[in-house]
Structures are given as structure tokens and as C-alpha cells.
Amino acid sequence: GGGPLLNNYALTLLVLFFLQTRSPPVLPTVARLRDLAGDEDRAVVGGWDCSFPRDVASLEPSANAESPCECWGGYGGVPGVPALPSSLAPAGSLLADFFHVFGDFDFAGQVISLREGQALPLPPPEAGEGLKLGPLNLQDPFELSHNVAANVNEKTASRFGRCCRDAAKYCRSLQYRRKSSKGRAWGLTRLFQPGAVEPGAAGAGAFLISIPLDAAGGSQQLCREPGGRGPWFWEVCAAIAFVLRDVLKCSCAAGKPARAPSEESGLPGDSELPAGPEEP
């Protein structure tokens, strides 16, 4: 499995659902596609109706004229999601609206349905008993008993909402709409840099991790320090702990103290990360 993270399929469905719920809609619901399907388009897979028209000419063109990034319109369109105050509304593009909608979305209290193009109460109709509910409920548009985000845990769902709120706030800022006069990243470039718009990040460089390894030192520098526990050693441990805890979202706990470097290997014997001073 892919762990407790949203996979590409789930993220794609979130984008499609958002486009279904615009006013007017950018995309039709899956139920509407089923109704437009002709006899030659009928398909049943595993007992589920997967019919939709193969000829896109049979689809009505969308009347939505919003721009993905440059049209500063209003928010709204998803039932249950409040519109932004008028003082904040001018900076609304489809991209900014996407972050606003899912930043305040009640993922655990309802089910996102692309079949109906709306959020349904728990449990949704026609899903059967197989739909596994959790912190983020995203129903497959064809196999209605499948929650494609069933692997997502509460921590990941909470962080996704927080990141969306931070990104929505950034999309309303001058850094997003104006090119930096100092040559710094701005607009979409800065938005998609890891950690660049999260609280406490001063810029793209805030995500850089410095590990003090020089070309000549290598592991020998660790062995030259008394007991292998000098400042250099703890700096490396702090960097590794940061990657495990804050980047990979692993649960880190202090392990057994590392043995002193052996004569044969010249490296600490235990593989666990030893307890040490807290990084600043």
C-alpha cells in the first residue's frame, strides 16, 4: 500500500468533484453521463453500472468562464461551504477556490460523491455495506462501495485541510499575483515548492536540510569525536530525525544508545537513532 497519503487517483477525483460543483458546473456528474449514454455505451462491470457516452460531442458545453489562475472571481458552489467575506473575495480563481473549498471541508462527516456531484450524508445511498468510512470519505464514481481514500488517517486528512487553507491564503497575497522584484519565487512556482507557504516557512530555502558532511571527512569524522557523540554527530541525527518525522511523517522515538564505534567498522553498532539533544 501507499501508506496514509492521498494517491493520485484520489487527488484527481477531488479536482473533478470541485469542477462539478462550480456555478455553473465545469464538468457533468457521473449520473448525468450515465443518462446520456446510448445503447452502445452500456457497460456493467462487477455489477456496477459504468456507462458513459464515448462520443464527447453528446455532452453539453460548460457555460463556466472562470480561469484556472487569473480570473479573480468569488467563492462558493459547494453546499455547506461558506462563501468568503466580500473583503477577501477578489482573489478567487479556480485554483484558489479549490484550496478554499477543501480547506474547510467536513471530510469525516460526509461522503464526496462524483456520481451525484455533491457531498452526501453518512452513509450514502446505494453504497452498500462495503464502503469503509474514515477521516476522509471519497466514493469511487463507479464502484460505489469503494472509498478511494480509506487509507488516509486523521493526521493526514487534517494536514491536507491545513495545507489547503495555507495555500488559499497565499493565493490571495501579493506574492502570488505579483512578480518578485528581488528575483524570488512567486506565483505558481512558489506555491508548489514543498513547505513554501506553510506557517513558519520564510521561503523556499526553509525546506533545505543541512547535513554537515564534507568531502574529506565522511564517516571518519564521526569516529574522531570522543565516543562518536560530538556536536557533528548530533547535527546529523537531528537532520535524519527531521526527514523521518516532518517529511516522511514517521513516528520517531528514542532507541537504545548506540555502541561506541568498533575497530572493524569504524561506525556505531546500533542502527537505531540514539536519543540526544532536541534540535532548535
C-alpha positions in Angstrom: 0.0 0.0 0.0 0.9 3.6 -0.3 0.6 4.4 3.4 -1.8 7.0 4.8 -1.4 9.5 1.9 -3.8 10.6 -0.8 -2.9 8.8 -4.0 -3.0 10.3 -7.5 -6.4 8.8 -8.2 -7.9 10.3 -5.1 -6.4 13.7 -5.8 -7.8 13.6 -9.4 -11.3 12.8 -8.1 -11.1 15.8 -5.7 -10.3 18.0 -8.7 -13.1 16.6 -10.8 -15.6 16.9 -7.9 -14.6 20.5 -7.4 -15.2 21.2 -11.1 -18.6 19.5 -10.8 -19.7 21.8 -8.0 -18.8 25.2 -9.6 -21.7 27.5 -10.5 -22.3 26.9 -13.3 -20.6 23.4 -13.4 -17.4 22.9 -15.4 -18.0 19.1 -15.6 -21.2 17.0 -15.5 -21.9 14.5 -12.8 -21.3 10.8 -13.4 -25.1 10.2 -13.1 -25.6 12.7 -15.9 -23.1 10.9 -18.1 -24.9 7.7 -17.4 -28.2 9.2 -18.6 -26.5 10.5 -21.8 -25.0 7.1 -22.6 -26.5 5.3 -25.6 -27.2 1.6 -26.0 -23.7 1.1 -27.5 -22.2 2.7 -24.4 -23.8 0.5 -21.8 -21.3 -1.3 -19.6 -21.7 -3.2 -16.4 -18.5 -4.2 -14.5 -18.7 -6.3 -11.4 -22.4 -5.5 -11.0 -21.8 -1.7 -11.2 -23.2 0.5 -14.0 -20.2 2.0 -15.6 -22.0 3.5 -18.6 -21.0 6.9 -20.1 -21.0 8.3 -23.6 -17.9 7.6 -25.6 -18.6 10.5 -28.0 -17.8 13.8 -26.3 -19.9 15.6 -28.9 -23.0 14.4 -27.0 -22.0 16.5 -23.9 -23.3 20.0 -23.4 -20.5 22.6 -23.3 -20.0 24.2 -20.0 -21.1 27.8 -19.5 -18.4 28.4 -16.9 -16.0 31.0 -17.9 -13.7 31.0 -14.9 -10.0 30.9 -15.4 -7.8 28.4 -13.6 -5.4 31.0 -12.2 -6.0 34.5 -13.5 -9.8 35.2 -13.0 -10.4 36.8 -9.6 -14.0 35.8 -9.0 -16.0 34.8 -6.0 -16.1 31.6 -3.9 -18.8 29.2 -3.3 -20.6 26.4 -5.2 -20.3 23.6 -2.7 -23.2 23.2 -0.4 -22.2 23.5 3.2 -19.0 25.5 2.5 -19.4 29.2 3.4 -18.5 31.9 1.0 -15.6 34.2 1.8 -16.3 37.6 3.2 -16.6 40.2 0.4 -13.3 41.8 1.7 -11.5 38.6 0.8 -13.4 37.5 -2.3 -11.5 39.5 -5.0 -8.6 37.0 -5.1 -10.6 34.0 -6.3 -9.5 31.8 -9.2 -10.4 28.2 -9.7 -7.2 27.2 -8.1 -7.7 29.5 -5.1 -11.3 28.3 -4.8 -10.2 24.7 -4.8 -7.9 25.3 -1.8 -10.6 27.3 0.0 -13.3 24.7 -0.5 -11.2 21.7 0.7 -9.5 23.8 3.5 -12.9 24.0 5.3 -14.4 20.7 4.1 -16.0 18.3 6.5 -14.3 15.2 5.2 -15.3 12.9 8.0 -18.9 14.0 8.3 -20.0 13.4 4.7 -19.1 11.4 1.6 -17.8 13.1 -1.6 -19.8 11.7 -4.4 -18.8 12.3 -8.1 -21.8 10.2 -9.1 -24.2 12.8 -7.7 -21.8 15.8 -7.8 -22.4 16.7 -4.2 -21.4 15.7 -0.7 -23.8 13.1 0.7 -24.7 12.3 4.3 -23.3 9.2 6.0 -23.8 6.6 4.8 -24.6 7.4 1.2 -27.4 5.6 -0.6 -26.5 2.7 -3.0 -23.1 2.2 -1.4 -23.9 -1.0 0.3 -22.2 -2.2 3.4 -18.7 -2.3 1.8 -18.0 1.4 1.9 -15.3 1.9 4.6 -15.8 5.2 6.3 -13.0 7.2 7.9 -11.4 10.6 8.3 -11.7 11.3 4.5 -14.6 9.7 2.6 -14.2 9.9 -1.2 -16.6 7.5 -3.1 -15.4 5.9 -6.3 -17.8 7.2 -9.0 -18.5 3.7 -10.4 -17.7 1.2 -7.7 -19.9 2.9 -5.1 -18.9 0.6 -2.2 -15.2 1.7 -2.5 -13.8 4.6 -0.5 -10.7 5.5 -2.5 -9.3 7.5 0.5 -9.9 4.7 3.0 -6.2 4.5 3.7 -6.0 8.2 4.8 -5.7 8.6 8.6 -6.9 11.5 10.7 -3.5 13.2 10.8 -3.1 13.2 7.0 -6.7 14.5 6.5 -6.1 17.3 9.0 -2.8 18.2 7.4 -4.4 18.2 3.9 -7.0 20.7 5.1 -4.4 22.8 6.8 -2.2 22.9 3.7 -5.3 23.9 1.6 -6.1 26.8 4.0 -2.5 28.0 3.8 -2.5 27.7 0.0 -5.8 29.6 -0.2 -4.4 32.4 1.9 -1.3 32.5 -0.3 -3.4 32.8 -3.4 -4.8 36.0 -2.0 -1.4 37.5 -1.4 0.7 39.9 -3.5 3.4 37.2 -3.6 1.1 35.1 -5.7 -0.2 37.9 -8.0 3.0 40.0 -8.5 6.4 39.0 -9.7 9.1 39.4 -7.1 11.3 42.4 -7.7 14.1 40.6 -5.8 14.1 37.6 -8.1 12.4 35.3 -5.5 9.9 32.5 -6.4 6.4 33.8 -6.8 3.0 32.8 -8.2 2.5 29.1 -9.0 6.3 28.4 -8.7 6.3 29.3 -5.0 3.0 27.6 -4.4 4.3 24.2 -5.5 7.6 24.3 -3.6 7.5 22.0 -0.6 6.6 23.8 2.6 6.9 27.3 1.0 3.5 28.6 2.0 3.1 26.8 5.3 3.3 28.8 8.6 6.9 29.4 9.7 8.4 29.0 6.3 10.4 32.0 5.3 10.8 30.9 1.8 11.8 28.0 -0.4 15.1 27.7 1.4 13.3 27.0 4.7 12.9 23.4 3.5 16.6 22.8 2.9 18.2 20.3 5.3 21.8 20.8 6.1 23.8 17.7 7.0 27.5 18.6 7.8 29.3 16.0 5.6 32.4 17.3 3.9 34.2 15.7 1.0 37.2 14.5 3.1 35.5 13.8 6.4 32.8 11.3 5.8 32.3 8.7 8.5 35.8 9.1 9.7 34.9 12.5 11.2 32.3 10.7 13.4 34.9 8.3 14.7 37.4 11.0 15.6 34.9 12.5 18.1 35.1 11.1 21.6 32.7 8.2 21.8 31.2 9.2 18.5 28.9 11.6 20.3 30.2 15.1 19.4 28.3 18.0 18.0 28.7 16.8 14.4 27.1 13.5 15.3 24.0 15.2 16.9 23.6 17.5 13.9 23.4 14.5 11.6 20.9 12.8 14.0 18.7 16.0 14.1 18.7 16.2 10.3 17.7 12.5 9.9 15.0 12.9 12.6 13.6 15.9 10.7 13.4 13.9 7.5 11.7 10.9 9.2 9.3 13.0 11.4 8.4 16.1 9.3 8.9 14.9 5.7 8.0 11.2 5.8 5.6 11.6 8.7 7.1 8.7 10.6 6.6 8.3 14.3 10.1 8.8 15.9 11.1 7.6 19.3 14.4 7.4 21.0 16.1 4.0 20.7 18.8 2.2 22.5 22.0 4.2 23.0 24.5 3.5 20.1 27.6 1.5 21.0 30.9 3.1 20.5 32.5 2.7 17.1 34.1 -0.7 16.6 37.6 -1.2 15.3 36.3 -3.2 12.4 33.6 -1.0 11.0 34.5 2.4 12.5 30.8 3.1 12.7 28.2 2.9 15.6 27.0 -0.6 16.0 23.2 0.0 16.5 21.0 1.2 13.7 18.5 2.9 15.9 18.6 6.7 16.2 20.0 7.5 19.6 18.4 9.9 22.0 20.1 13.2 22.1 19.6 17.0 22.5 16.5 18.4 20.9 17.1 20.3 17.7 16.4 24.0 17.9 
